[in-house]
Amino acid sequence: MTSERSVAPPARVPVAVLIACVGALVPGAAAAHGLVGKRFFPATLTTEDPFVADELSLPTISGRKMPASGDEGAARETAFSADVTKRITDNFGIGFGASYLKVRPEGEATEHGFDNLELGVKYQFYQDAERESILSFGVDWDIGGSGSKRVGAESFSTVTPGLFFGKGFGDLPQEARYLRPLALTGQLGIGIPTRSSTTTTNGDGEVSVDRNPRVLQWGFALEYSFPYLQSYVQDVGLAAPFNRIIPVVEVAMSTALDRGASGTTGTINPGLIWAGTYFQLAAEAQIPVNKASGRHTGWIVQLHFYLDDLFPNSLGRPIFRQ
């Protein structure tokens, strides 16, 4: 028996291993995490942000009922994730990540285990403070065979080179000043599996061949910054905690490109980010865009630490200063 693999709805699998503990704060000037000119770009949850920084997401927790795929039925999936990135130089960083999954297929027992570990590198090659613009290039590596097959971790690796961008609209004219708090970040990459197909044999001796397509990973996040509105457009009198809130809508999509697979799946994720001085809290809904992406709305929450602002003179500074 031969089956075609459908492309699973995309999820931003956090890139990182657990940092053990956080010590006392080190005094010093802020490291300007995610800052381009006047624009602060918060860390997004399901699309990759464009800046290189020292940061830790711990935890990221998500839950969603995933649709049936090939011979596999629908299943409810809960993920507990951690990721950390570290700057090697001011513009080059490396990240690691791990996710622990609970997968409960319909009518079956719940399975537990780690998804494949992830490794990523990113280089920030362009920044324009006046135009609040930033561009980066990166490569993510989903390390095949490092996770548990019980929760669907693949035996092969997937390498995803990608381009990431950010653009704030603070340069709009005075007539459109209330649009200046808007910002757009996004990503465009191609997931390239190291194996074109995977062959398995079940207990009855039936052979199944799953083809592994190359997949276009694309998405964006539209943000409206209340802190930017208050500081650089007009003080409208927002009090804490609302003066630090950034409403956001993320769109995370995957489009199969070849090997018998086609179509686009993904989610639209409206939510809120509260950005403090040293950390942020965020929560989003995950709404499937079509039937192939699922029928049930999921959720994702995250606690994210700005290590470069927490520890500007030690853990949060680049290993090699430029």
Salt bridges, closest charged atoms under 4 A:
GLU48 OE1 - ARG12 NH2 3.57
GLU48 OE2 - LYS122 NZ 2.84
ASP49 OD1 - LYS122 NZ 3.76
ASP54 OD1 - LYS86 NZ 3.15
ASP54 OD2 - ARG87 NE 2.60
GLU55 OE1 - HIS33 NE2 3.56
GLU55 OE1 - HIS304 NE2 2.90
ASP90 OD1 - ARG321 NH1 3.92
GLU106 OE2 - LYS65 NZ 2.72
GLU111 OE1 - ARG150 NE 3.80
ASP128 OD2 - ARG131 NH1 3.13
GLU132 OE1 - ARG39 NH2 3.10
GLU154 OE2 - ARG5 NH1 2.98
ASP171 OD1 - LYS167 NZ 3.27
ASP258 OD2 - ARG214 NH2 2.81
ASP308 OD1 - HIS33 ND1 2.83
